Amino acid sequence: MIWKATAFLSSATVFATWLASGPPPKPAPAAPSMGAGVAGSRIAEPTDIVEQADRLHARLHPSPAYIAPLRDPFRFRPSKESTEQATAAAETPEALARPREMVEALGFSLSGIAEERAGGVIVRTAVVSVAGGIALVKEGDMIADQYLVTRIANDSVELSRMVDGAFRRLGFKP
């Protein structure tokens, strides 16, 4: 008898659930009025839309003018030390008074420049290709017993001929 009660109770629960979960009743449609009511509602809608559009347009923020980005990921900024050294070297009267004569073509070419910090001072070493091989030179060294290395910059080396003091600048070839 217990199985009959369980079957009846389960059936009643399923039936009650089905009745309770039916679709909600739909509201009855309002009967449209004839003539002026229909035309009046059509005219009222555009003014309502215009008001809403004006209200939404007023809420929009004005677009800002273009502002250039603060950084460019495709270009490196020169280091503070190199810009300070360049301005200091350019401001010395000795640098302004140097003659920039070009001497006859030599068998020298600049292959590379290395930098090293020694006691807070940057020491540069230039790699110069000469007829017999390569030479690692610093400021004050001699090349081919007639050229003195007077200055090593980030991208060039200045040589001074000991005989007449003529200057030669070696730079990287593109």
C-alpha positions as CSV (number, residue, x, y, z in Angstrom):
1,M,0.0,0.0,0.0
2,I,2.9,2.3,0.5
3,W,3.9,2.1,-3.1
4,K,0.4,3.3,-4.1
5,A,0.6,6.3,-1.8
6,T,4.0,7.2,-3.1
7,A,2.8,7.0,-6.7
8,F,-0.3,9.1,-5.9
9,L,1.7,11.7,-4.1
10,S,4.3,11.9,-6.8
11,S,1.6,12.3,-9.5
12,A,-0.1,15.1,-7.5
13,T,3.2,16.9,-7.1
14,V,4.0,16.8,-10.8
15,F,0.5,18.0,-11.7
16,A,0.7,20.9,-9.2
17,T,4.1,21.9,-10.6
18,W,2.7,21.8,-14.1
19,L,-0.2,24.1,-13.2
20,A,2.0,26.6,-11.3
21,S,4.6,26.9,-14.1
22,G,2.2,27.8,-16.8
23,P,2.8,31.0,-18.9
24,P,1.9,34.3,-17.3
25,P,-1.4,35.8,-18.4
26,K,-1.0,38.3,-21.1
27,P,-2.5,41.8,-20.5
28,A,-5.4,42.6,-22.7
29,P,-4.5,44.9,-25.6
30,A,-5.9,48.4,-25.3
31,A,-8.4,49.2,-28.0
32,P,-7.0,51.8,-30.3
33,S,-9.1,54.9,-30.5
34,M,-10.1,56.1,-33.9
35,G,-8.9,59.2,-35.7
36,A,-7.0,61.8,-33.7
37,G,-5.7,59.5,-31.0
38,V,-3.6,57.4,-33.4
39,A,-2.3,60.5,-35.3
40,G,-1.6,62.3,-32.0
41,S,0.5,59.4,-30.7
42,R,2.6,59.3,-33.9
43,I,3.4,63.0,-33.6
44,A,4.3,62.8,-29.9
45,E,6.9,60.0,-30.5
46,P,9.3,62.1,-32.6
47,T,9.4,65.0,-30.2
48,D,10.1,62.5,-27.4
49,I,12.9,60.9,-29.5
50,V,14.3,64.4,-30.2
51,E,14.3,65.3,-26.5
52,Q,16.0,62.0,-25.6
53,A,18.6,62.5,-28.4
54,D,19.3,66.1,-27.1
55,R,19.7,64.8,-23.6
56,L,22.1,62.0,-24.6
57,H,24.1,64.3,-26.8
58,A,24.6,66.7,-23.9
59,R,25.9,63.9,-21.8
60,L,28.6,63.0,-24.2
61,H,32.1,64.2,-23.3
62,P,33.8,66.3,-25.9
63,S,36.7,64.4,-27.5
64,P,40.1,65.7,-26.3
65,A,42.6,67.1,-28.7
66,Y,45.5,64.8,-29.7
67,I,48.2,64.6,-27.1
68,A,51.5,63.3,-28.3
69,P,52.6,60.2,-26.3
70,L,55.3,60.7,-23.7
71,R,57.4,57.8,-24.9
72,D,58.1,56.3,-28.3
73,P,58.8,52.5,-28.0
74,F,60.6,52.6,-31.3
75,R,63.3,55.2,-30.3
76,F,65.8,55.1,-27.5
77,R,66.3,58.2,-25.4
78,P,69.9,59.2,-25.1
79,S,71.3,58.7,-21.6
80,K,71.7,61.6,-19.3
81,E,75.5,61.2,-19.1
82,S,76.0,61.2,-22.9
83,T,74.0,64.3,-23.4
84,E,75.9,66.1,-20.5
85,Q,79.2,65.0,-22.0
86,A,78.2,66.2,-25.5
87,T,77.2,69.6,-24.2
88,A,80.3,70.0,-22.1
89,A,82.6,69.0,-25.0
90,A,80.8,71.4,-27.4
91,E,81.0,74.3,-25.0
92,T,84.8,74.2,-24.4
93,P,86.6,76.9,-26.3
94,E,89.3,74.3,-27.2
95,A,86.7,72.3,-29.2
96,L,85.5,75.4,-31.0
97,A,89.1,76.5,-31.9
98,R,90.2,73.1,-33.3
99,P,90.9,73.1,-37.1
100,R,88.9,70.5,-38.9
101,E,91.3,69.8,-41.7
102,M,91.1,66.6,-43.6
103,V,94.4,64.9,-44.2
104,E,95.2,62.5,-47.0
105,A,93.4,59.1,-46.9
106,L,94.9,56.7,-44.5
107,G,94.6,53.0,-44.2
108,F,92.7,53.4,-40.9
109,S,89.1,52.7,-40.2
110,L,87.0,52.6,-37.0
111,S,85.7,49.2,-36.2
112,G,84.2,49.7,-32.8
113,I,84.2,51.6,-29.5
114,A,84.0,50.0,-26.0
115,E,83.1,51.9,-22.8
116,E,84.1,51.0,-19.3
117,R,83.4,52.7,-16.0
118,A,86.4,53.0,-13.8
119,G,85.9,54.9,-10.5
120,G,82.9,56.8,-11.8
121,V,84.7,57.9,-15.0
122,I,83.9,56.6,-18.4
123,V,87.0,55.2,-20.2
124,R,86.5,54.5,-23.9
125,T,88.7,52.2,-26.0
126,A,88.6,52.4,-29.8
127,V,89.1,49.4,-32.1
128,V,90.9,50.8,-35.2
129,S,91.7,48.7,-38.2
130,V,95.2,49.4,-39.4
131,A,97.3,48.0,-42.2
132,G,98.9,45.3,-40.0
133,G,95.7,44.3,-38.2
134,I,93.7,46.0,-35.4
135,A,94.7,48.4,-32.7
136,L,93.0,48.9,-29.3
137,V,93.7,52.5,-28.4
138,K,92.7,54.9,-25.7
139,E,93.1,58.7,-25.5
140,G,96.8,59.6,-25.6
141,D,97.9,56.5,-27.5
142,M,99.8,56.6,-30.8
143,I,98.8,54.9,-34.0
144,A,101.4,54.2,-36.7
145,D,103.9,56.3,-34.8
146,Q,102.6,59.5,-36.2
147,Y,99.0,59.9,-35.1
148,L,97.9,60.7,-31.5
149,V,94.4,59.8,-30.4
150,T,93.1,63.1,-29.0
151,R,89.4,62.2,-28.3
152,I,87.2,59.2,-28.4
153,A,83.4,60.0,-28.6
154,N,80.4,57.7,-28.7
155,D,80.6,57.3,-32.5
156,S,84.0,58.7,-33.7
157,V,87.7,59.0,-32.9
158,E,89.8,62.1,-33.5
159,L,93.4,61.7,-34.5
160,S,96.1,64.5,-34.5
161,R,99.1,64.1,-36.8
162,M,102.2,64.8,-34.7
163,V,104.2,66.5,-37.6
164,D,101.8,69.4,-38.4
165,G,98.9,69.0,-35.9
166,A,96.3,68.3,-38.6
167,F,93.2,66.5,-37.4
168,R,91.5,63.5,-38.8
169,R,88.1,62.1,-37.6
170,L,87.4,58.4,-38.0
171,G,83.7,57.5,-37.9
172,F,81.7,54.4,-38.4
173,K,80.9,53.6,-42.1
174,P,77.2,53.1,-42.8
